[in-house]
Amino acid sequence: MTAQAAPHQAPVADDTGSYHYNVMRRAIDIIDGADTPLPLDELAARLGMSAPHFQRIFSAWVGVSPKRYQQYLALDHARYLLSQRMTTLETALGSGLSGSSRLHDLFLRWEAMSPGEFAKGGAGLTIRHGWFDSPFGEVLAMGTTRGLCGLAFSAETGRDAAMADMTARWPAATFLHDPDPLRPWVAAAFGGHGEAALHLIGAPFQIKVWEALLAIPSGHVTTYSELAGAVGHPRAVRAVGTAVGRNPISWLIPCHRALRKSGGLGGYHWGLPVKRSMLAYEAARTDA
């Protein structure tokens, strides 16, 4: 199935993205510890940089000023997104915005593994993997011949934990370090040219939830309870939350766009700083 939309304009995965994210990650810690927004000179000094250099990194990474970005990183920004940019998933899904139609902001095609294949735990599958740079730190990419089946971010968990987490999902599969076939898909995933192909490997209920996540546009959010209603199980909020947390293809299946009803971030499998950065990054770029 193929879905088309305007190409995303995020930086292509190269050797600068993780450096920029690591700078932003340090900035987040400093911003969180400050009672008021910090002037550019002070924030840059705390990071051991000149103000012009810090400003250039910000512009390259997200395209807005550090002052404006601090507003996006504020803990209450999720509540603002929830009040101003909440999707109505049932309408979106009913209009054909999942599956073969428009999926957020990427040229994307995807197909799901059959329930029978899933029950085999990946038996007979060869899953290639490799480490790549991304705007949110190093990412572990995994894929079959059909497309990417995993994207895991290691900035908070570390490489070993990310690898162990992903390989445990398909214990009967054969894993092969072979990044080259994955490279075009990863580049497309983070803003390059071409098409990102996905191979969804999960239980039928999980895949239904992941399909719903694919209908949420960049810069917008939804709630776990709305997701539950959209997949036809309004009382299964906890089960939906578990399915969101088990999403193996982070960023492309945008589980970071799911929030609590209160506007709280909820959890995030690869660390809340990564989730906050993704939401702030998308909101800033949408406004810019």
C-alpha positions as YAML, in Angstrom:
chain: A
units: angstrom
residues:
- id: 1
  name: MET
  ca: [0.00, 0.00, 0.00]
- id: 2
  name: THR
  ca: [1.25, 3.45, -0.83]
- id: 3
  name: ALA
  ca: [0.57, 6.78, 0.84]
- id: 4
  name: GLN
  ca: [1.72, 10.11, -0.48]
- id: 5
  name: ALA
  ca: [1.98, 13.55, 1.07]
- id: 6
  name: ALA
  ca: [4.23, 16.56, 0.87]
- id: 7
  name: PRO
  ca: [7.85, 15.50, 1.52]
- id: 8
  name: HIS
  ca: [9.05, 16.14, 5.07]
- id: 9
  name: GLN
  ca: [11.77, 18.74, 5.35]
- id: 10
  name: ALA
  ca: [13.67, 17.44, 8.37]
- id: 11
  name: PRO
  ca: [17.45, 17.09, 8.11]
- id: 12
  name: VAL
  ca: [18.67, 14.01, 6.29]
- id: 13
  name: ALA
  ca: [20.35, 11.51, 8.57]
- id: 14
  name: ASP
  ca: [24.05, 12.33, 8.40]
- id: 15
  name: ASP
  ca: [26.94, 12.70, 10.81]
- id: 16
  name: THR
  ca: [25.65, 15.97, 12.33]
- id: 17
  name: GLY
  ca: [22.17, 14.99, 13.53]
- id: 18
  name: SER
  ca: [23.24, 13.13, 16.67]
- id: 19
  name: TYR
  ca: [25.66, 15.90, 17.58]
- id: 20
  name: HIS
  ca: [22.85, 18.45, 17.29]
- id: 21
  name: TYR
  ca: [20.51, 16.26, 19.33]
- id: 22
  name: ASN
  ca: [23.11, 15.79, 22.06]
- id: 23
  name: VAL
  ca: [23.53, 19.55, 22.29]
- id: 24
  name: MET
  ca: [19.75, 19.93, 22.49]
- id: 25
  name: ARG
  ca: [19.57, 17.18, 25.12]
- id: 26
  name: ARG
  ca: [22.03, 19.09, 27.31]
- id: 27
  name: ALA
  ca: [20.09, 22.27, 26.68]
- id: 28
  name: ILE
  ca: [16.87, 20.58, 27.81]
- id: 29
  name: ASP
  ca: [18.47, 19.69, 31.16]
- id: 30
  name: ILE
  ca: [19.56, 23.30, 31.64]
- id: 31
  name: ILE
  ca: [16.20, 24.72, 30.56]
- id: 32
  name: ASP
  ca: [14.33, 22.37, 32.91]
- id: 33
  name: GLY
  ca: [16.42, 23.58, 35.84]
- id: 34
  name: ALA
  ca: [15.79, 27.27, 35.14]
- id: 35
  name: ASP
  ca: [12.91, 29.19, 36.67]
- id: 36
  name: THR
  ca: [12.58, 31.49, 33.65]
- id: 37
  name: PRO
  ca: [13.64, 31.30, 29.98]
- id: 38
  name: LEU
  ca: [17.37, 31.85, 29.60]
- id: 39
  name: PRO
  ca: [18.85, 34.51, 27.30]
- id: 40
  name: LEU
  ca: [20.81, 33.20, 24.35]
- id: 41
  name: ASP
  ca: [24.19, 34.29, 25.75]
- id: 42
  name: GLU
  ca: [23.63, 32.58, 29.10]
- id: 43
  name: LEU
  ca: [22.31, 29.35, 27.61]
- id: 44
  name: ALA
  ca: [25.20, 29.18, 25.14]
- id: 45
  name: ALA
  ca: [27.73, 29.86, 27.91]
- id: 46
  name: ARG
  ca: [26.36, 27.03, 30.04]
- id: 47
  name: LEU
  ca: [26.83, 24.72, 27.06]
- id: 48
  name: GLY
  ca: [30.40, 25.95, 26.60]
- id: 49
  name: MET
  ca: [29.67, 27.55, 23.22]
- id: 50
  name: SER
  ca: [29.63, 30.96, 21.70]
- id: 51
  name: ALA
  ca: [26.20, 32.45, 21.16]
- id: 52
  name: PRO
  ca: [26.57, 32.56, 17.33]
- id: 53
  name: HIS
  ca: [27.64, 28.90, 17.18]
- id: 54
  name: PHE
  ca: [24.78, 27.81, 19.40]
- id: 55
  name: GLN
  ca: [22.34, 29.85, 17.32]
- id: 56
  name: ARG
  ca: [23.59, 28.18, 14.13]
- id: 57
  name: ILE
  ca: [23.10, 24.69, 15.60]
- id: 58
  name: PHE
  ca: [19.57, 25.58, 16.64]
- id: 59
  name: SER
  ca: [18.75, 26.90, 13.20]
- id: 60
  name: ALA
  ca: [20.19, 23.81, 11.51]
- id: 61
  name: TRP
  ca: [18.31, 21.46, 13.83]
- id: 62
  name: VAL
  ca: [14.85, 23.02, 14.08]
- id: 63
  name: GLY
  ca: [14.74, 26.41, 12.36]
- id: 64
  name: VAL
  ca: [13.52, 28.61, 15.23]
- id: 65
  name: SER
  ca: [15.29, 30.72, 17.83]
- id: 66
  name: PRO
  ca: [16.46, 29.22, 21.13]
- id: 67
  name: LYS
  ca: [14.03, 31.54, 22.93]
- id: 68
  name: ARG
  ca: [11.11, 30.24, 20.90]
- id: 69
  name: TYR
  ca: [12.26, 26.65, 21.23]
- id: 70
  name: GLN
  ca: [12.34, 26.96, 25.00]
- id: 71
  name: GLN
  ca: [8.62, 27.64, 24.81]
- id: 72
  name: TYR
  ca: [8.11, 24.44, 22.84]
- id: 73
  name: LEU
  ca: [10.12, 22.47, 25.38]
- id: 74
  name: ALA
  ca: [8.13, 23.81, 28.33]
- id: 75
  name: LEU
  ca: [6.42, 21.04, 30.26]
- id: 76
  name: ASP
  ca: [3.00, 22.62, 29.72]
- id: 77
  name: HIS
  ca: [3.44, 22.75, 25.94]
- id: 78
  name: ALA
  ca: [1.88, 19.28, 25.66]
- id: 79
  name: ARG
  ca: [-1.29, 20.71, 27.21]
- id: 80
  name: TYR
  ca: [-1.26, 23.49, 24.63]
- id: 81
  name: LEU
  ca: [-0.92, 20.96, 21.82]
- id: 82
  name: LEU
  ca: [-3.77, 18.97, 23.29]
- id: 83
  name: SER
  ca: [-6.07, 22.00, 23.40]
- id: 84
  name: GLN
  ca: [-5.09, 23.46, 20.02]
- id: 85
  name: ARG
  ca: [-3.94, 20.57, 17.82]
- id: 86
  name: MET
  ca: [-5.75, 17.46, 18.88]
- id: 87
  name: THR
  ca: [-6.77, 15.21, 16.00]
- id: 88
  name: THR
  ca: [-10.17, 13.58, 15.77]
- id: 89
  name: LEU
  ca: [-8.99, 10.12, 14.91]
- id: 90
  name: GLU
  ca: [-12.37, 8.54, 14.27]
- id: 91
  name: THR
  ca: [-13.02, 11.16, 11.60]
- id: 92
  name: ALA
  ca: [-9.53, 10.76, 10.16]
- id: 93
  name: LEU
  ca: [-9.81, 6.99, 9.98]
- id: 94
  name: GLY
  ca: [-13.32, 7.18, 8.57]
- id: 95
  name: SER
  ca: [-12.03, 9.48, 5.86]
- id: 96
  name: GLY
  ca: [-9.40, 6.98, 4.80]
- id: 97
  name: LEU
  ca: [-6.41, 8.76, 6.33]
- id: 98
  name: SER
  ca: [-4.86, 5.50, 7.47]
- id: 99
  name: GLY
  ca: [-3.83, 2.52, 5.39]
- id: 100
  name: SER
  ca: [-3.48, 3.37, 1.73]
- id: 101
  name: SER
  ca: [-4.13, 7.10, 1.95]
- id: 102
  name: ARG
  ca: [-2.25, 10.08, 3.41]
- id: 103
  name: LEU
  ca: [0.08, 9.25, 6.32]
- id: 104
  name: HIS
  ca: [1.34, 12.31, 8.20]
- id: 105
  name: ASP
  ca: [4.16, 14.00, 6.27]
- id: 106
  name: LEU
  ca: [6.15, 11.27, 4.54]
- id: 107
  name: PHE
  ca: [6.12, 9.31, 1.33]
- id: 108
  name: LEU
  ca: [5.42, 6.00, 2.97]
- id: 109
  name: ARG
  ca: [4.30, 2.53, 2.04]
- id: 110
  name: TRP
  ca: [3.64, -0.22, 4.52]
- id: 111
  name: GLU
  ca: [2.35, -3.74, 4.87]
- id: 112
  name: ALA
  ca: [1.61, -5.85, 7.90]
- id: 113
  name: MET
  ca: [2.70, -9.36, 8.75]
- id: 114
  name: SER
  ca: [-0.16, -11.85, 8.88]
- id: 115
  name: PRO
  ca: [-1.30, -13.13, 12.32]
- id: 116
  name: GLY
  ca: [0.07, -16.56, 11.43]
- id: 117
  name: GLU
  ca: [3.48, -15.16, 10.58]
- id: 118
  name: PHE
  ca: [3.52, -13.12, 13.78]
- id: 119
  name: ALA
  ca: [2.72, -16.17, 15.89]
- id: 120
  name: LYS
  ca: [5.93, -17.79, 14.66]
- id: 121
  name: GLY
  ca: [8.03, -15.18, 16.47]
- id: 122
  name: GLY
  ca: [9.88, -14.17, 13.33]
- id: 123
  name: ALA
  ca: [10.81, -17.72, 12.30]
- id: 124
  name: GLY
  ca: [12.06, -17.73, 8.72]
- id: 125
  name: LEU
  ca: [12.70, -13.98, 8.71]
- id: 126
  name: THR
  ca: [16.12, -12.47, 8.14]
- id: 127
  name: ILE
  ca: [16.22, -9.06, 9.82]
- id: 128
  name: ARG
  ca: [19.09, -6.80, 8.84]
- id: 129
  name: HIS
  ca: [20.21, -4.06, 11.20]
- id: 130
  name: GLY
  ca: [22.60, -1.14, 11.51]
- id: 131
  name: TRP
  ca: [23.23, 2.06, 13.45]
- id: 132
  name: PHE
  ca: [22.50, 5.42, 11.87]
- id: 133
  name: ASP
  ca: [22.51, 9.08, 12.77]
- id: 134
  name: SER
  ca: [19.21, 10.90, 13.25]
- id: 135
  name: PRO
  ca: [17.93, 14.27, 14.53]
- id: 136
  name: PHE
  ca: [17.24, 12.54, 17.87]
- id: 137
  name: GLY
  ca: [20.53, 10.78, 18.44]
- id: 138
  name: GLU
  ca: [21.74, 7.41, 17.25]
- id: 139
  name: VAL
  ca: [19.02, 5.14, 15.90]
- id: 140
  name: LEU
  ca: [19.10, 1.37, 15.51]
- id: 141
  name: ALA
  ca: [17.30, 0.47, 12.27]
- id: 142
  name: MET
  ca: [16.07, -3.03, 11.49]
- id: 143
  name: GLY
  ca: [14.40, -4.25, 8.33]
- id: 144
  name: THR
  ca: [13.28, -7.18, 6.23]
- id: 145
  name: THR
  ca: [13.10, -7.32, 2.45]
- id: 146
  name: ARG
  ca: [9.68, -5.63, 2.73]
- id: 147
  name: GLY
  ca: [10.77, -2.56, 4.70]
- id: 148
  name: LEU
  ca: [11.81, -1.19, 8.08]
- id: 149
  name: CYS
  ca: [10.46, -3.23, 10.97]
- id: 150
  name: GLY
  ca: [12.26, -1.40, 13.77]
- id: 151
  name: LEU
  ca: [13.63, 2.02, 14.75]
- id: 152
  name: ALA
  ca: [15.03, 2.32, 18.28]
- id: 153
  name: PHE
  ca: [16.64, 5.42, 19.79]
- id: 154
  name: SER
  ca: [19.59, 4.85, 22.09]
- id: 155
  name: ALA
  ca: [20.24, 8.35, 23.51]
- id: 156
  name: GLU
  ca: [18.62, 7.47, 26.86]
- id: 157
  name: THR
  ca: [18.84, 3.67, 26.94]
- id: 158
  name: GLY
  ca: [22.25, 2.98, 25.40]
- id: 159
  name: ARG
  ca: [23.11, 0.78, 22.44]
- id: 160
  name: ASP
  ca: [23.13, -2.58, 24.23]
- id: 161
  name: ALA
  ca: [19.69, -2.10, 25.78]
- id: 162
  name: ALA
  ca: [18.20, -0.92, 22.48]
- id: 163
  name: MET
  ca: [19.60, -3.93, 20.64]
- id: 164
  name: ALA
  ca: [18.44, -6.40, 23.31]
- id: 165
  name: ASP
  ca: [14.97, -4.84, 23.34]
- id: 166
  name: MET
  ca: [14.51, -5.10, 19.59]
- id: 167
  name: THR
  ca: [15.91, -8.61, 19.08]
- id: 168
  name: ALA
  ca: [13.70, -9.94, 21.89]
- id: 169
  name: ARG
  ca: [10.59, -8.94, 19.93]
- id: 170
  name: TRP
  ca: [11.21, -11.56, 17.24]
- id: 171
  name: PRO
  ca: [13.19, -14.28, 19.03]
- id: 172
  name: ALA
  ca: [13.04, -16.81, 16.20]
- id: 173
  name: ALA
  ca: [14.33, -14.45, 13.51]
- id: 174
  name: THR
  ca: [17.84, -14.44, 12.09]
- id: 175
  name: PHE
  ca: [19.58, -11.11, 12.71]
- id: 176
  name: LEU
  ca: [22.29, -9.90, 10.37]
- id: 177
  name: HIS
  ca: [24.42, -6.77, 10.65]
- id: 178
  name: ASP
  ca: [24.00, -5.36, 7.15]
- id: 179
  name: PRO
  ca: [23.13, -1.64, 7.17]
- id: 180
  name: ASP
  ca: [23.48, -0.89, 3.46]
- id: 181
  name: PRO
  ca: [20.07, -2.19, 2.31]
- id: 182
  name: LEU
  ca: [18.43, -0.12, 5.06]
- id: 183
  name: ARG
  ca: [20.21, 3.13, 4.25]
- id: 184
  name: PRO
  ca: [17.73, 4.54, 1.65]
- id: 185
  name: TRP
  ca: [14.75, 3.85, 3.92]
- id: 186
  name: VAL
  ca: [16.44, 5.45, 6.93]
- id: 187
  name: ALA
  ca: [17.42, 8.50, 4.87]
- id: 188
  name: ALA
  ca: [13.81, 8.86, 3.68]
- id: 189
  name: ALA
  ca: [12.53, 8.43, 7.23]
- id: 190
  name: PHE
  ca: [14.46, 11.46, 8.41]
- id: 191
  name: GLY
  ca: [13.81, 13.78, 5.51]
- id: 192
  name: GLY
  ca: [15.79, 12.49, 2.58]
- id: 193
  name: HIS
  ca: [14.48, 11.77, -0.88]
- id: 194
  name: GLY
  ca: [12.70, 8.58, -1.80]
- id: 195
  name: GLU
  ca: [10.18, 6.42, -0.01]
- id: 196
  name: ALA
  ca: [10.29, 4.86, 3.45]
- id: 197
  name: ALA
  ca: [8.92, 1.30, 3.40]
- id: 198
  name: LEU
  ca: [7.58, -0.26, 6.60]
- id: 199
  name: HIS
  ca: [7.00, -3.88, 7.52]
- id: 200
  name: LEU
  ca: [4.70, -3.96, 10.56]
- id: 201
  name: ILE
  ca: [5.35, -7.04, 12.69]
- id: 202
  name: GLY
  ca: [2.87, -7.31, 15.54]
- id: 203
  name: ALA
  ca: [-0.32, -8.87, 16.85]
- id: 204
  name: PRO
  ca: [-3.54, -7.85, 15.03]
- id: 205
  name: PHE
  ca: [-4.67, -5.51, 17.84]
- id: 206
  name: GLN
  ca: [-1.26, -3.85, 18.00]
- id: 207
  name: ILE
  ca: [-1.25, -3.27, 14.24]
- id: 208
  name: LYS
  ca: [-4.72, -1.72, 14.45]
- id: 209
  name: VAL
  ca: [-3.44, 0.77, 17.03]
- id: 210
  name: TRP
  ca: [-0.33, 1.51, 14.96]
- id: 211
  name: GLU
  ca: [-2.52, 2.16, 11.91]
- id: 212
  name: ALA
  ca: [-4.44, 4.73, 13.96]
- id: 213
  name: LEU
  ca: [-1.19, 6.41, 15.01]
- id: 214
  name: LEU
  ca: [-0.25, 6.75, 11.33]
- id: 215
  name: ALA
  ca: [-3.27, 9.02, 10.83]
- id: 216
  name: ILE
  ca: [-1.96, 11.72, 13.22]
- id: 217
  name: PRO
  ca: [-0.35, 14.61, 11.30]
- id: 218
  name: SER
  ca: [3.03, 16.03, 12.28]
- id: 219
  name: GLY
  ca: [2.69, 18.79, 14.86]
- id: 220
  name: HIS
  ca: [-0.57, 17.33, 16.21]
- id: 221
  name: VAL
  ca: [-1.37, 14.98, 19.07]
- id: 222
  name: THR
  ca: [-4.08, 12.64, 20.34]
- id: 223
  name: THR
  ca: [-4.91, 10.86, 23.59]
- id: 224
  name: TYR
  ca: [-4.77, 7.21, 24.56]
- id: 225
  name: SER
  ca: [-8.53, 7.24, 25.14]
- id: 226
  name: GLU
  ca: [-9.20, 8.67, 21.67]
- id: 227
  name: LEU
  ca: [-6.98, 5.98, 20.18]
- id: 228
  name: ALA
  ca: [-9.02, 3.36, 22.03]
- id: 229
  name: GLY
  ca: [-12.24, 4.77, 20.60]
- id: 230
  name: ALA
  ca: [-10.78, 5.00, 17.11]
- id: 231
  name: VAL
  ca: [-9.87, 1.29, 17.05]
- id: 232
  name: GLY
  ca: [-13.31, 0.28, 18.32]
- id: 233
  name: HIS
  ca: [-12.37, -0.55, 21.92]
- id: 234
  name: PRO
  ca: [-13.19, 2.60, 23.94]
- id: 235
  name: ARG
  ca: [-12.74, 0.85, 27.30]
- id: 236
  name: ALA
  ca: [-9.40, -0.71, 26.40]
- id: 237
  name: VAL
  ca: [-7.30, 2.36, 27.17]
- id: 238
  name: ARG
  ca: [-4.68, 0.38, 29.08]
- id: 239
  name: ALA
  ca: [-4.36, -2.20, 26.32]
- id: 240
  name: VAL
  ca: [-4.02, 0.60, 23.77]
- id: 241
  name: GLY
  ca: [-1.31, 2.20, 25.90]
- id: 242
  name: THR
  ca: [0.56, -1.10, 25.93]
- id: 243
  name: ALA
  ca: [0.25, -1.40, 22.15]
- id: 244
  name: VAL
  ca: [1.54, 2.16, 21.76]
- id: 245
  name: GLY
  ca: [4.50, 1.31, 23.98]
- id: 246
  name: ARG
  ca: [5.25, -1.81, 21.94]
- id: 247
  name: ASN
  ca: [5.42, 0.10, 18.66]
- id: 248
  name: PRO
  ca: [8.73, -1.07, 17.15]
- id: 249
  name: ILE
  ca: [9.04, 1.66, 14.51]
- id: 250
  name: SER
  ca: [9.34, 4.83, 16.56]
- id: 251
  name: TRP
  ca: [9.08, 8.21, 14.84]
- id: 252
  name: LEU
  ca: [7.56, 6.80, 11.62]
- id: 253
  name: ILE
  ca: [4.69, 5.25, 13.56]
- id: 254
  name: PRO
  ca: [4.34, 8.36, 15.74]
- id: 255
  name: CYS
  ca: [3.66, 6.97, 19.21]
- id: 256
  name: HIS
  ca: [5.27, 10.16, 20.58]
- id: 257
  name: ARG
  ca: [2.07, 11.99, 19.52]
- id: 258
  name: ALA
  ca: [-0.06, 10.08, 22.07]
- id: 259
  name: LEU
  ca: [-0.65, 11.96, 25.35]
- id: 260
  name: ARG
  ca: [-2.68, 11.53, 28.50]
- id: 261
  name: LYS
  ca: [-6.09, 13.23, 28.74]
- id: 262
  name: SER
  ca: [-4.60, 15.65, 31.26]
- id: 263
  name: GLY
  ca: [-2.00, 16.80, 28.75]
- id: 264
  name: GLY
  ca: [0.74, 14.87, 30.54]
- id: 265
  name: LEU
  ca: [3.33, 13.24, 28.29]
- id: 266
  name: GLY
  ca: [2.64, 9.75, 29.58]
- id: 267
  name: GLY
  ca: [5.44, 7.28, 28.95]
- id: 268
  name: TYR
  ca: [7.81, 6.78, 26.08]
- id: 269
  name: HIS
  ca: [9.69, 3.59, 25.43]
- id: 270
  name: TRP
  ca: [12.95, 5.32, 24.46]
- id: 271
  name: GLY
  ca: [12.89, 7.98, 27.19]
- id: 272
  name: LEU
  ca: [10.75, 11.06, 27.85]
- id: 273
  name: PRO
  ca: [13.50, 13.52, 26.80]
- id: 274
  name: VAL
  ca: [13.36, 11.97, 23.31]
- id: 275
  name: LYS
  ca: [9.55, 12.27, 23.25]
- id: 276
  name: ARG
  ca: [9.66, 15.91, 24.36]
- id: 277
  name: SER
  ca: [12.28, 16.69, 21.74]
- id: 278
  name: MET
  ca: [10.23, 15.04, 19.00]
- id: 279
  name: LEU
  ca: [7.07, 16.94, 19.93]
- id: 280
  name: ALA
  ca: [8.92, 20.24, 20.22]
- id: 281
  name: TYR
  ca: [10.78, 19.62, 16.97]
- id: 282
  name: GLU
  ca: [7.57, 18.89, 15.06]
- id: 283
  name: ALA
  ca: [5.59, 21.76, 16.58]
- id: 284
  name: ALA
  ca: [8.37, 24.24, 15.90]
- id: 285
  name: ARG
  ca: [8.80, 23.13, 12.31]
- id: 286
  name: THR
  ca: [5.04, 23.17, 11.74]
- id: 287
  name: ASP
  ca: [4.83, 26.76, 12.98]
- id: 288
  name: ALA
  ca: [7.97, 27.79, 11.10]
...
